[in-house]
Amino acid sequence: MAGNVFRRRTPVEPGARKGRMLALSVLMACLFGGLITRSWWLQIERHGHFADRSERQHRSTMTLTAPRGPIYDRERTLLAETAMWPSIYAIPRVIQDPDALAVQLAKILPTDVETLKRRLNSKKAFVWLARHVEAGVADQIAALQLKAVAIRKEPRRLYPRRALAGALVGFAGIEGSGLEGIERDFDRYLKGRKYVVDALRDGAGRYALPEGALPSEQISGHGVVLTIDARIQQVAEATLAAQVREMEAKGGVVVVMDPHNGDILALAQTPAFDPNDFRKAEPDDWRNRAITDTLEPGSTMKPILISAALDLRVTKPDALWNGYKGRMRVAGFTLTDTHAEDSLTTLEIIKYSSNIGAVQVAQRIGREGYHRYLRAFGFGERSGLGVPGEQAGTLRDPKTWRPSELATMSYGYGLSVTPLQMARAYAVIANGGELVQPRLVREVVDTQGRVVEAFKPRVLRRVVRREVTEAVTQGLIMVTEKGGTARRARVAGHAVAGKTGTAYKVNPLTRKYDHDMIRTSFAGFVPARDPRLVIYVAIDEPQNEKRYGGVVAAPVFATIAKEALPYLGVEATEAYSADDVFEPEDERTRRGPEAQARPWWFEASLVSGAPSHMVVPDLSGLPLAEVVRRAGELKVNVRVEGAGLVVAQRPSPGALLPPGGALTVMFDRPGTDDDHGALALDDAAR
């Protein structure tokens, strides 16, 4: 049995073994050679291709925007700043059940379910789910530890003073671009630079910056330092808002300016809005009304008129003018002054706000002279503030003025101005006769507070002589003294120079001046003899029983000045008291009960030297019915010859019609006896 165990197997032939080994060796050699060839091809020939694929899969570039620069008031109080705020994003391609995830996230995020479903089902590699969420929301998302949902902090614009100077500062969009106000107008300085960085991306699509971000001081936006003083702005806004509420007014505007360098210290308006939540406000409230809205200034224009007359030396401060006992014929209606005077001096025209006196002064200056000074005071042109949307107002070429327009423009009708233009015009009187360019931005600074660009004050031109402004200032002081129209503008310890204005507005539906729609205003400066502040106040459609500038707008001026002067370190130097004894009446601008926005006689008649005379209107080409209507409005005697259309008249257009005089009108075809009888109008028939 032992022999059977160790019995040899049948020997294999050496030649067959060698053949198999050789074949295996050749096969292995071929495989190894192919592997080497493949490796060489992949690593050498296709190196660039796979390197690019790897780069695309794991490396990427990201375009980032640096934070916007801050906005400061003149004392470097923050009005706008940028903070890093959490935003939620998702990587849709790694989400297994987008709809279920959308339902889960909708319970936390301020985004509706359908919007989330649409975004999570996107084929994009990256989608925003909610931006600038509250910290508590971000914490809840982080607690879920979702692979496909993450948090990234990004810049968000914040306004720490909330509604303070909201319309002035404006707001920026979620992408960091300025949309309104200073944010928009100085976006070129405030906006941070965009920059591209290399980023690594893992299998879940999450990004990392291996080299870190650039230093913020190199790319962040610059800071803008305004001329606004936050304290004065706060006082102006609070005072204006309180008065608008008390008077149940539609709104209001306040401009506070330094008369010497043109610095705007406050621009207040109502309604106001909070830029942090600007979408809750009406877009109409976003605009800066002090520069975008125009108005007819009313009697606040009279000191400008008197300044022009004194500078032209066509009158003197103590020159006497006929007061016509407070009543003067203006074409077909009677112009009435509240203060009925037999005579009044040039400065008393300002004190009593006399329309009758103003018309006579304007006639002596003439349309060319008055227009030249209106332009010199800055009306009819933009102020150079450097803010888009600023209006120039309306001031037509004097060659197109009718005599009646010269009369009405003397007391502030027939032209339009912005509140800023009115403040700048009064600054001319306050600073001794020079027109300054308003300044809203003092300088631009970098992240270290170093000045990058400064905006210097500018004097544009001399408008009137200094002695003229001194005389007009005295007239403006008289307005706030006994007998004047603005006792409520007085400030204890300081003389106040100012002028009231009360103007009817045109009803857009009827296109007539509506006596229920009034805009009241007050423009002035304080201290009167060494001015530090020019303040212009306009309140739109107050519902108070006495809706005059001295009752409605002047108290706003006084309150702002009372708060601002001590804050600016201005000591009381005058024995003036802000007593409670006020005049019962303020100035009124009366235009007749049926005055239209642009009545027919507005272009064709004027106040002549005698109160009962008028310039004959041009009736050429008018039909009989229109002649009858106009004759009735003018209360003038008319004799009619013929019928049809007017071809001639006596006296001719432009001639003076004396009291009791008759106007004869000839038509282009003969009339019947009945026609003549019906149209022979006289005072008795009317």
C-alpha positions as a printed Julia matrix, in Angstrom:
686×3 Matrix{Float64}:
   0.0     0.0     0.0
   2.94    2.25    0.65
   4.01    1.73   -2.87
   0.61    2.88   -4.11
   0.76    6.11   -2.07
   4.07    7.28   -3.46
   3.49    6.08   -6.99
   4.65    8.55   -9.64
   2.18   10.29  -11.81
   2.49   10.1   -15.5
   5.23   12.59  -16.47
   4.27   15.65  -18.55
   6.08   16.28  -21.69
   8.49   19.23  -21.41
   7.44   20.73  -24.74
   3.74   21.16  -23.8
   4.6    22.93  -20.49
   6.88   25.35  -22.22
   4.17   26.27  -24.73
   1.65   27.17  -22.08
   4.16   29.23  -20.13
   5.17   31.07  -23.24
   1.59   31.85  -24.18
   0.86   33.12  -20.68
   3.99   35.23  -20.7
   3.11   36.76  -24.05
  -0.42   37.5   -22.85
   0.86   39.1   -19.68
   3.36   41.11  -21.66
   0.65   42.33  -24.02
  -1.63   43.27  -21.15
   1.19   45.05  -19.34
   2.2    46.77  -22.55
  -1.39   47.86  -23.15
  -1.62   49.13  -19.59
   1.57   51.1   -20.02
   0.33   52.46  -23.34
  -3.04   53.36  -21.84
  -1.38   55.0   -18.85
   0.92   56.96  -21.14
  -2.03   58.03  -23.27
  -4.14   59.07  -20.29
  -1.35   60.8   -18.39
   0.54   62.32  -21.27
  -1.71   62.67  -24.27
  -4.97   63.33  -22.34
  -3.45   65.14  -19.4
  -4.88   68.51  -20.32
  -8.37   67.14  -20.85
  -8.59   65.43  -17.46
  -6.89   68.29  -15.69
  -9.61   70.61  -17.03
 -12.35   68.22  -15.95
 -10.89   67.99  -12.49
 -10.63   71.77  -12.31
 -14.25   72.19  -13.35
 -15.44   69.61  -10.84
 -13.52   70.76   -7.81
 -12.49   74.33   -8.49
 -14.59   77.28   -9.49
 -14.59   81.05   -9.51
 -16.99   83.21   -7.51
 -17.92   86.81   -8.21
 -18.37   88.63   -4.91
 -19.4    92.19   -4.15
 -17.75   94.1    -1.34
 -19.95   95.89    1.22
 -21.32   99.36    0.46
 -19.81  102.3     2.25
 -21.65  104.04    5.1
 -23.59  107.31    4.99
 -22.96  109.82    7.78
 -24.39  113.12    8.87
 -22.02  116.07    9.29
 -21.0   114.85   12.78
 -20.28  111.31   11.49
 -23.5   109.92   12.94
 -24.39  106.76   11.02
 -27.41  107.12    8.77
 -26.77  103.98    6.69
 -24.41  101.04    7.13
 -23.81   97.5     5.88
 -23.89   94.37    8.04
 -23.36   90.7     7.17
 -26.7    88.92    7.29
 -27.58   85.2     6.89
 -29.15   84.0     3.67
 -30.34   80.47    2.89
 -29.41   78.61   -0.29
 -29.75   75.05   -1.65
 -27.95   72.62   -4.0
 -30.9    71.13   -5.95
 -29.01   68.31   -7.66
 -28.29   66.45   -4.41
 -31.88   66.66   -3.13
 -33.74   63.35   -3.11
 -37.31   64.59   -2.47
 -37.62   68.34   -3.35
 -41.36   68.6    -2.66
 -41.13   67.11    0.82
 -38.19   69.35    1.63
 -40.13   72.4     0.39
 -42.98   71.64    2.79
 -40.52   71.24    5.66
 -38.68   74.5     4.89
 -41.85   76.52    4.35
 -42.58   76.16    8.08
 -39.38   78.09    8.84
 -38.53   80.35    5.9
 -40.49   83.44    4.86
 -41.05   81.88    1.43
 -44.22   80.12    0.29
 -44.31   76.38   -0.49
 -44.87   76.73   -4.24
 -41.9    79.04   -4.64
 -39.7    76.66   -2.67
 -40.85   73.68   -4.74
 -40.05   75.51   -7.95
 -36.58   76.44   -6.76
 -35.73   73.05   -5.26
 -36.79   71.26   -8.45
 -34.51   73.49  -10.48
 -31.67   71.98  -12.51
 -29.34   74.7   -11.36
 -26.36   73.95   -9.15
 -27.23   76.78   -6.76
 -30.48   78.56   -5.82
 -31.39   81.12   -3.16
 -34.25   80.08   -0.91
 -34.45   83.17    1.31
 -32.14   86.14    1.64
 -31.39   88.31    4.64
 -33.36   86.21    7.12
 -33.47   86.81   10.85
 -30.83   85.13   13.01
 -33.45   82.87   14.63
 -34.53   81.56   11.23
 -30.92   80.8    10.3
 -30.45   78.93   13.59
 -33.49   76.74   12.88
 -32.17   75.89    9.41
 -28.73   75.05   10.81
 -30.31   72.75   13.4
 -31.85   70.63   10.63
 -28.34   69.69    9.42
 -29.5    69.26    5.86
 -26.9    68.21    3.32
 -28.46   70.18    0.45
 -29.37   73.37    2.36
 -26.81   75.76    3.82
 -26.32   79.3     5.1
 -24.18   82.03    3.61
 -23.72   85.49    5.08
 -23.98   88.41    2.67
 -24.12   92.19    2.99
 -27.4    93.85    3.96
 -28.09   97.58    4.04
 -29.35   98.89    7.39
 -30.59  102.33    8.44
 -30.04  102.67   12.2
 -31.94  105.98   12.49
 -34.93  104.33   10.79
 -37.22  106.97    9.19
 -34.88  109.89    9.91
 -34.15  111.6     6.59
 -35.61  108.58    4.83
 -36.47  110.33    1.58
 -33.07  112.03    1.53
 -30.95  108.96    2.31
 -33.07  106.66    0.13
 -32.39  102.93    0.03
 -30.4   100.21   -1.72
 -31.63   96.97   -3.28
 -30.85   93.45   -2.16
 -28.06   93.19   -4.73
 -26.32   96.22   -3.26
 -27.2    98.9    -5.82
 -28.65  102.25   -4.75
 -32.26  102.69   -5.82
 -33.38  106.03   -4.33
 -32.0   109.13   -2.63
 -28.34  109.51   -1.72
 -27.97  105.75   -2.08
 -28.75  106.11   -5.78
 -27.29  109.53   -6.51
 -23.89  108.75   -4.98
 -23.86  105.05   -5.8
 -20.56  105.48   -7.66
 -18.86  106.23   -4.33
 -20.86  103.98   -2.02
 -20.93  100.78   -4.02
 -18.32   98.18   -3.14
 -16.21   96.76   -5.96
 -16.99   93.38   -7.48
 -14.11   90.88   -7.45
 -13.51   87.31   -8.62
 -11.95   84.68   -6.31
 -10.96   81.01   -6.74
 -13.1    78.56   -4.78
 -13.0    74.82   -4.05
 -16.19   72.78   -4.26
 -16.8    69.44   -2.54
 -19.06   66.61   -3.68
 -22.09   68.26   -2.11
 -21.46   71.44   -4.05
 -20.33   73.49   -1.04
 -17.77   76.21   -1.59
 -14.61   77.14    0.25
 -12.12   79.95   -0.37
  -8.63   78.42    0.08
  -6.9    81.77   -0.29
  -9.48   83.72    1.72
 -11.26   86.92    0.7
  -9.53   90.18   -0.15
  -9.07   92.69    2.68
 -12.28   94.72    2.93
 -10.47   98.05    3.16
  -9.18   97.54   -0.37
 -12.53   96.9    -2.03
 -15.3    98.25    0.21
 -17.3   101.26   -0.91
 -16.41  104.74    0.3
 -18.35  106.56    2.99
 -20.38  109.69    2.15
 -20.52  112.51    4.71
 -23.61  114.69    4.32
 -24.13  118.28    5.42
 -27.3   117.17    7.24
 -27.23  117.47   11.02
 -29.13  114.52   12.51
 -30.25  116.52   15.55
 -31.67  119.41   13.52
 -33.18  116.93   11.07
 -34.91  115.14   13.95
 -36.32  118.38   15.33
 -37.51  119.51   11.91
 -39.23  116.2    11.19
 -40.92  115.96   14.58
 -42.11  119.58   14.52
 -43.42  119.36   10.98
 -45.2   116.04   11.61
 -46.89  117.4    14.75
 -48.14  120.51   12.95
 -49.38  118.53    9.94
 -51.35  116.28   12.3
 -52.77  119.18   14.27
 -53.82  121.04   11.12
 -55.08  117.83    9.47
 -52.96  118.81    6.49
 -52.11  116.75    3.44
 -48.35  117.04    4.0
 -45.47  119.44    4.43
 -41.84  120.27    3.67
 -39.08  121.97    5.66
 -35.68  123.12    4.39
 -33.02  124.29    6.87
 -29.91  125.86    5.35
 -26.75  127.64    6.44
 -27.0   130.91    4.44
 -23.24  131.47    4.27
 -21.95  128.23    2.77
 -25.16  126.68    1.41
 -25.03  123.61    3.66
 -28.39  121.84    3.89
 -28.84  121.1     7.6
 -32.24  119.44    7.31
 -34.7   118.33    4.64
 -37.89  117.16    6.34
 -41.15  116.08    4.77
 -44.37  114.26    5.47
 -45.39  111.58    4.89
 -42.09  109.96    5.94
 -40.98  106.36    5.49
 -38.48  103.9     6.94
 -35.85  102.8     4.36
 -35.42   99.52    6.28
 -38.9    98.59    5.12
 -39.38  100.83    2.11
 -41.79   98.44    0.38
 -44.47   99.3     2.94
 -44.41  102.95    1.85
 -46.03  104.38   -1.24
 -43.54  104.97   -4.08
 -44.84  108.54   -4.2
 -43.38  109.06   -0.71
 -39.88  108.01   -1.77
 -39.18  111.22   -3.66
 -37.43  114.15   -2.01
 -40.21  116.74   -2.2
 -37.94  119.68   -1.39
 -36.31  119.35   -4.81
 -38.85  117.46   -6.91
 -42.1   119.3    -6.09
 -42.87  122.78   -7.35
 -45.37  125.3    -6.04
 -46.54  128.85   -6.56
 -44.76  130.74   -3.76
 -47.4   133.34   -3.01
 -46.43  136.3    -0.86
 -43.03  134.88    0.12
 -41.96  136.31   -3.25
 -42.53  139.92   -2.18
 -39.13  140.41   -0.45
 -37.47  139.27   -3.69
 -39.48  141.89   -5.59
 -38.58  144.65   -3.12
 -34.9   143.62   -3.23
 -34.91  144.01   -7.01
 -36.58  147.44   -6.81
 -34.12  148.73   -4.21
 -31.12  147.37   -6.08
 -32.32  149.05   -9.28
 -32.82  152.25   -7.26
 -36.35  152.72   -8.62
 -37.57  153.22   -5.07
 -36.33  153.7    -1.5
 -37.18  151.86    1.71
 -39.2   154.81    3.03
 -40.86  155.75   -0.28
 -44.66  156.08   -0.08
 -47.06  154.07   -2.22
 -50.8   154.49   -2.7
 -52.66  151.87   -0.69
 -56.04  152.65   -2.33
 -57.59  151.93    1.07
 -57.09  148.24    0.54
 -59.1   147.87   -2.68
 -57.87  148.09   -6.25
 -59.53  147.13   -9.5
 -57.77  144.39  -11.44
 -59.58  144.0   -14.73
 -62.91  142.37  -13.84
 -62.37  141.81  -10.13
 -61.2   143.73   -7.1
 -57.83  143.02   -5.53
 -58.19  143.32   -1.76
 -55.55  143.73    0.94
 -56.33  142.54    4.46
 -54.75  145.69    5.86
 -56.6   148.63    4.31
 -54.12  151.52    4.06
 -54.3   154.94    2.41
 -50.54  154.79    1.87
 -47.65  152.58    2.88
 -43.87  152.59    2.58
 -41.83  150.16    0.54
 -40.92  148.15    3.63
 -44.53  148.18    4.83
 -45.46  146.38    1.6
 -43.5   143.49    3.12
 -44.83  144.0     6.64
 -48.5   144.08    5.67
 -48.07  141.71    2.71
 -49.73  144.23    0.42
 -50.62  142.89   -3.01
 -51.65  146.37   -4.09
 -48.23  147.76   -3.22
 -46.42  144.81   -4.81
 -48.25  145.29   -8.12
 -47.22  148.94   -8.27
 -43.58  148.1    -7.52
 -43.53  145.43  -10.24
 -44.96  147.89  -12.77
 -42.2   150.34  -11.96
 -39.49  147.67  -12.36
 -40.9   146.3   -15.61
 -41.03  142.76  -16.85
 -37.43  142.6   -18.14
 -35.98  143.95  -14.91
 -38.08  141.7   -12.68
 -37.26  138.63  -14.75
 -33.54  139.41  -14.61
 -33.59  139.51  -10.82
 -35.71  136.39  -10.51
 -33.07  134.54  -12.52
 -30.29  136.14  -10.46
 -31.96  134.82   -7.28
 -31.84  131.32   -8.78
 -35.39  130.81  -10.0
 -35.99  129.02  -13.28
 -32.78  126.97  -12.97
 -31.54  123.96  -11.03
 -29.51  124.77   -7.96
 -26.49  122.62   -8.81
 -27.13  120.31   -5.87
 -25.97  117.37   -7.97
 -29.06  115.25   -7.32
 -31.04  113.78  -10.25
 -34.71  114.63  -10.25
 -34.25  118.21   -9.1
 -36.73  120.53  -10.81
 -35.93  123.96  -12.21
 -39.42  125.35  -11.69
 -41.23  127.48  -14.25
 -40.18  131.0   -15.23
 -41.16  131.98  -18.75
 -39.32  134.34  -21.08
 -40.35  137.9   -20.16
 -41.07  138.66  -23.81
 -44.1   136.4   -23.5
 -45.41  138.03  -20.32
 -48.71  139.86  -20.56
 -49.08  142.94  -18.37
 -51.41  140.97  -16.11
 -48.71  138.35  -15.53
 -46.3   140.98  -14.31
 -48.97  142.02  -11.79
 -49.75  138.54  -10.48
 -46.1   137.48  -10.39
 -45.38  140.38   -8.05
 -47.22  138.49   -5.3
 -46.13  134.99   -6.25
 -48.58  133.67   -8.85
 -47.73  132.67  -12.41
 -44.37  131.04  -11.67
 -43.39  127.86   -9.88
 -40.45  127.17   -7.58
 -39.11  124.37   -5.4
 -38.8   124.68   -1.6
 -35.02  124.49   -1.99
 -35.05  127.43   -4.42
 -37.02  129.52   -1.94
 -34.6   128.73    0.88
 -31.63  129.63   -1.32
 -33.26  132.92   -2.4
 -33.75  133.94    1.25
 -30.15  132.97    1.93
 -29.16  135.72   -0.53
 -30.87  138.28    1.7
 -29.48  136.67    4.86
 -25.81  136.56    3.77
 -25.59  140.07    2.33
 -26.48  139.54   -1.3
 -24.61  136.49   -2.63
 -26.12  133.42   -4.26
 -24.55  130.26   -2.83
 -24.74  126.8    -4.32
 -26.59  124.43   -1.98
 -24.37  121.66   -0.64
 -25.68  118.28    0.44
 -22.45  116.25    0.55
 -19.38  117.55    2.38
 -16.87  114.83    1.54
 -16.23  111.23    0.58
 -14.05  109.15    2.95
 -12.4   105.73    2.8
 -12.74  102.93    5.38
 -10.09  104.59    7.55
 -11.94  107.92    7.58
  -9.45  109.62    5.27
 -10.93  112.18    2.87
 -10.99  110.91   -0.71
 -12.87  113.82   -2.24
 -14.16  117.06   -0.72
 -16.94  119.3    -2.01
 -16.15  122.91   -1.19
 -18.75  125.67   -0.71
 -19.31  127.82   -3.77
 -20.51  131.39   -4.2
 -22.04  131.66   -7.66
 -22.63  135.39   -8.01
 -23.55  138.61   -6.28
 -27.24  139.33   -6.7
 -27.89  142.61   -4.86
 -25.89  145.13   -2.86
 -25.37  144.55    0.86
 -27.24  147.73    1.81
 -30.25  146.4    -0.09
 -30.3   143.21    1.99
 -30.0   145.24    5.18
 -33.07  147.29    4.24
 -35.1   144.23    3.21
 -34.06  142.45    6.42
 -35.56  145.33    8.37
 -38.8   144.88    6.46
 -38.76  141.15    7.24
 -38.22  141.87   10.93
 -41.27  144.13   10.82
 -43.31  141.11    9.65
 -42.75  139.42   13.03
 -43.42  142.55   15.07
 -46.71  144.08   16.12
 -48.96  144.64   13.14
 -47.03  142.19   10.98
 -48.36  138.92    9.64
 -46.08  136.47   11.49
 -45.98  137.14   15.22
 -45.95  133.38   15.78
 -42.52  133.12   14.16
 -40.88  134.95   17.08
 -38.08  133.24   19.02
 -37.21  134.36   22.54
 -33.9   136.2    22.64
 -33.54  136.62   18.89
 -34.85  138.94   16.21
 -36.52  136.98   13.43
 -36.7   138.04    9.78
 -39.28  136.3     7.66
 -42.28  136.41    5.37
 -45.55  134.52    5.26
 -47.24  133.13    2.19
 -50.72  131.79    1.55
 -51.51  130.61   -1.97
 -54.51  128.91   -3.48
 -53.85  125.71   -5.41
 -55.3   124.73   -8.75
 -57.84  121.94   -8.5
 -56.73  119.36  -11.11
 -60.36  118.44  -11.84
 -61.83  121.9   -12.33
 -58.56  123.58  -13.43
 -59.54  126.53  -11.26
 -57.99  128.02   -8.15
 -59.82  126.25   -5.36
 -60.37  128.24   -2.15
 -60.55  124.97   -0.21
 -57.07  123.97   -1.41
 -54.44  126.19    0.2
 -50.7   125.91    0.64
 -49.31  127.98    3.49
 -45.65  128.86    3.89
 -43.12  130.82    5.86
 -39.57  131.7     4.81
 -37.1   133.45    7.07
 -33.77  133.53    8.87
 -32.54  133.84   12.43
 -30.87  135.64   14.15
 -32.0   138.38   11.82
 -28.85  140.52   12.02
 -26.32  137.69   12.16
 -28.09  134.8    10.45
 -27.15  131.22   11.22
 -30.22  129.48    9.84
 -32.51  129.96    6.88
 -35.71  127.96    7.31
 -38.44  127.47    4.74
 -41.7   125.79    5.76
 -44.58  124.81    3.46
 -47.7   122.97    4.63
 -50.1   121.58    2.08
 -53.86  121.96    2.47
 -54.25  122.59    6.22
 -57.81  122.28    7.47
 -57.5   124.8    10.3
 -60.1   127.56   10.29
 -57.39  130.21    9.88
 -55.23  128.63    7.2
 -52.67  131.4     6.84
 -48.9   131.2     6.71
 -48.49  133.13    9.94
 -50.81  130.74   11.81
 -49.84  127.4    10.24
 -46.24  127.59    8.97
 -44.64  130.29   11.16
 -44.91  128.25   14.42
 -42.95  125.42   12.78
 -40.18  127.9    11.97
 -40.15  129.17   15.56
 -39.98  125.71   17.15
 -37.13  124.54   14.91
 -35.17  127.73   15.51
 -35.76  127.56   19.29
 -34.28  124.05   19.4
 -31.5   124.48   16.86
 -29.95  127.78   17.95
 -28.82  126.64   21.45
 -27.62  123.37   19.93
 -25.45  125.39   17.52
 -24.13  127.49   20.39
 -25.93  130.7    19.35
 -26.56  132.85   22.41
 -29.58  135.1    22.81
 -28.67  138.72   22.23
 -31.98  140.52   21.71
 -34.69  141.61   24.13
 -37.3   139.68   22.15
 -39.89  137.45   23.74
 -42.02  134.83   22.08
 -45.22  136.2    23.57
 -48.65  134.72   23.03
 -50.28  137.93   21.81
 -50.85  137.31   18.13
 -52.54  139.29   15.42
 -55.97  137.87   14.57
 -55.42  137.97   10.82
 -52.72  137.03    8.38
 -52.23  138.05    4.78
 -54.58  136.75    2.14
 -54.2   136.51   -1.59
 -57.63  137.11   -3.1
 -58.25  136.56   -6.78
 -62.03  136.84   -7.03
 -64.64  134.17   -6.4
 -64.64  132.77   -9.94
 -60.92  133.01  -10.69
 -59.76  130.25  -13.02
 -56.35  128.6   -13.3
 -55.77  130.57  -16.51
 -58.86  132.78  -17.01
 -59.28  134.61  -20.28
 -58.54  138.01  -18.78
 -55.32  136.72  -17.22
 -53.62  137.2   -20.6
 -55.49  140.31  -21.68
 -55.89  142.72  -18.79
 -53.89  144.42  -16.07
 -54.06  146.85  -13.22
 -53.51  150.33  -14.6
 -52.46  153.43  -12.73
 -56.05  154.21  -11.75
 -57.95  151.46   -9.95
 -61.06  151.75  -12.14
 -59.26  151.76  -15.5
 -58.51  148.59  -17.42
 -56.76  147.61  -20.6
 -59.19  146.72  -23.39
 -59.05  142.97  -24.12
 -58.64  141.58  -27.63
 -61.98  140.11  -28.74
 -61.03  139.45  -32.38
 -62.6   136.36  -33.93
 -64.93  135.63  -31.01
 -68.61  134.72  -31.51
 -71.47  136.73  -30.07
 -72.1   134.36  -27.19
 -68.49  134.56  -26.01
 -68.52  138.36  -26.16
 -71.65  138.38  -24.02
 -70.07  136.06  -21.45
 -66.85  138.03  -21.21
 -68.64  141.35  -21.02
 -70.59  139.96  -18.1
 -67.43  138.84  -16.32
 -65.78  142.22  -16.78
 -68.93  144.2   -15.94
 -68.16  146.51  -18.84
 -70.58  148.37  -21.13
 -70.61  146.79  -24.6
 -72.35  148.02  -27.77
 -72.76  145.44  -30.51
 -72.89  146.09  -34.26
 -73.86  143.08  -36.32
 -73.59  139.36  -35.6
 -71.28  136.42  -36.27
 -67.58  136.84  -35.39
 -65.8   139.97  -34.14
 -63.84  141.79  -36.86
 -63.22  145.15  -35.18
 -63.62  146.95  -31.86
 -63.4   150.43  -30.38
 -61.28  151.23  -28.41
 -58.66  148.94  -29.92
 -57.04  146.14  -27.9
 -54.51  147.43  -25.37
 -56.07  150.87  -24.95
 -57.22  152.09  -21.53
 -60.96  152.0   -20.95
 -61.96  154.83  -18.57
 -64.6   154.44  -15.85
 -68.05  154.25  -17.41
 -66.58  153.91  -20.89
 -68.26  151.69  -23.47
 -66.65  149.07  -25.7
 -68.08  148.89  -29.23
 -67.74  145.55  -31.02
 -68.29  145.06  -34.79
 -69.11  141.65  -36.26
 -68.65  140.2   -39.74
 -72.32  140.17  -40.78
 -75.33  142.46  -40.25
 -77.51  141.75  -37.29
 -81.27  141.95  -36.83
 -83.01  144.45  -34.61
 -83.59  141.62  -32.17
 -79.87  140.89  -32.07
 -78.96  144.48  -31.3
 -81.57  144.75  -28.64
 -80.46  141.58  -26.94
 -76.77  142.44  -26.93
 -76.77  146.11  -25.95
 -75.41  145.37  -22.5
 -75.02  147.93  -19.77
 -74.55  147.9   -16.03
 -78.26  148.2   -15.36
 -79.09  145.19  -17.49
 -76.5   143.13  -15.62
